[in-house]
Amino acid sequence: REEGLVTLWRGVVPTVTRGAVVSTTQLATYDQAKTVLKSSGVSEGVTLHLASSLISGFVYCFTSLPLDICKTRMQDQKLGPDGKLPYKNILQALVKIPQQEGILALWKGFGAYFARGGGHTVGMFIFAEQYKTIVKNFYSSNK
């Protein structure tokens, strides 16, 4: 009511950008990790799926947390004394935050973020692999 309709959509671009990075890194790194681990002698099964999903979860969190930090800052920003918002776009925020707070500011809270995002990634991929196995076994036994 005080800030208007435009404020409702503040941060939509960083949110969509972050979502694209999350999906891309999760899917690509999971399959790549499975391939590398299999060629290193890890056999198909829950151990392979757990290790691959942990790797995928780490990469996803490492690549998306800076975008998540920028997204949150942009969604929560208030007008400064000069009447301007601190961040104009995600690229400017990705540059301005490390300049003002140091490069590690982009990964503040990584442990908690990995516990949530990495845990979700592990659960998602293990469930998907188990589901694929159940469906494959069901259809192969009904021939």
C-alpha positions, 0 to 999 in steps of 0.5 A, spaced: 500 500 500 505 504 501 510 502 496 506 500 490 505 495 485 512 496 482 515 494 489 511 487 489 515 485 483 522 488 486 527 482 485 523 478 480 529 478 475 534 475 480 529 470 483 528 467 476 536 468 474 537 464 481 532 459 479 535 458 472 542 457 476 540 452 481 536 447 476 542 448 471 547 446 476 543 441 480 542 437 473 548 437 470 553 436 476 549 430 478 549 426 472 557 428 471 558 426 478 555 420 477 559 418 470 566 420 474 564 416 480 562 410 476 568 410 472 572 411 478 569 404 481 563 406 485 558 401 483 550 403 481 546 404 488 545 408 493 552 410 495 553 412 488 547 416 488 548 419 495 555 421 493 553 424 486 547 428 489 552 431 495 557 434 489 551 436 486 548 440 492 555 443 493 556 446 486 549 448 486 549 452 493 556 455 491 554 458 485 547 460 487 548 463 494 551 469 491 545 470 487 541 469 493 544 474 497 543 479 491 536 477 490 534 478 498 538 484 498 534 487 492 528 485 494 529 488 501 532 494 499 529 501 501 531 508 498 537 511 501 537 518 504 539 520 496 532 517 494 535 512 490 535 504 491 542 501 493 542 496 487 539 497 480 540 490 478 543 483 479 550 485 476 551 491 480 549 488 486 554 482 485 560 487 484 558 492 489 557 487 495 564 485 495 567 492 494 563 494 500 564 488 504 569 483 501 568 477 496 566 472 502 560 476 503 557 473 497 557 466 501 555 468 508 551 463 511 554 458 506 553 452 512 546 453 513 544 454 505 548 448 504 544 444 509 538 446 506 539 446 499 544 440 499 539 436 503 534 438 498 538 436 493 540 429 496 533 427 498 530 429 491 536 425 487 535 419 491 528 419 491 528 420 483 533 414 483 529 409 487 523 411 484 526 410 477 528 403 479 521 401 482 518 403 475 523 399 471 522 393 476 514 394 475 514 394 468 520 389 467 516 384 471 509 385 468 511 383 461 
